[in-house]
Amino acid sequence: PTAEGQQRLKRLTRIARQYRRIELAGRTDDVGGKTPNDRLVRQRAEYVRSWLLGRGVESEITVRAEGRCCYLDAAPTEAARTRNRRVEVRLAGRRDAIPDPMGAP
């Protein structure tokens, strides 16, 4: 990761400890074929998973490789491609949440 990416990972680590579940979805740009892009996005998301686990995050972490979809910026520029190469994070089940009296998780 870039220096900015490292800072984001550090911030994510502090926040992630407050949640029971973390979902990571790897994304890529529009360059290259499906197979290599799928491999890249899985590696990208697995890196984030390893980072969190290596820093003591004990949440359940799932990884999805979604490859070429869901672009943030569809422009055919390197800046747009850079924005599209990412891992999206979804946090669920806040540890300090008040339990639902109806029994919902």
Residue pairs with C-beta under 8 A, 6 or more apart in sequence:
1 8
1 9
1 47
9 48
9 51
12 48
12 52
12 89
13 51
13 52
13 55
13 57
15 91
16 22
16 52
16 57
16 59
16 89
16 91
17 56
17 57
17 58
17 59
17 95
18 91
18 94
18 95
18 96
19 59
19 91
19 92
19 93
19 94
19 95
20 59
20 60
20 92
20 93
20 94
20 95
21 59
21 60
21 61
21 62
21 91
21 92
21 93
22 52
22 57
22 59
22 60
22 61
22 62
22 89
22 90
22 91
22 92
23 61
23 62
23 64
23 89
23 90
23 92
24 45
24 48
24 49
24 61
24 62
24 63
24 64
24 87
24 88
24 89
25 45
25 64
25 65
25 66
25 87
25 88
25 90
26 40
26 41
26 42
26 43
26 44
26 45
26 63
26 64
26 65
26 66
26 67
26 86
26 87
27 41
27 44
27 66
27 67
27 69
27 70
27 71
27 84
27 85
27 86
27 87
27 88
28 37
28 40
28 41
28 44
28 67
28 68
28 84
28 85
29 37
29 68
29 71
29 80
29 81
29 82
29 84
29 85
30 68
30 71
30 76
30 81
30 84
31 81
32 40
34 67
34 68
37 67
37 68
38 65
38 67
39 65
41 65
41 66
41 67
42 63
42 65
44 85
44 86
44 87
45 63
45 64
45 65
45 87
46 63
47 87
48 87
48 89
49 61
49 63
52 59
52 61
53 61
70 88
71 80
71 84
72 80
72 83
72 84
72 86
73 79
73 80
73 83
73 84
74 80
93 105
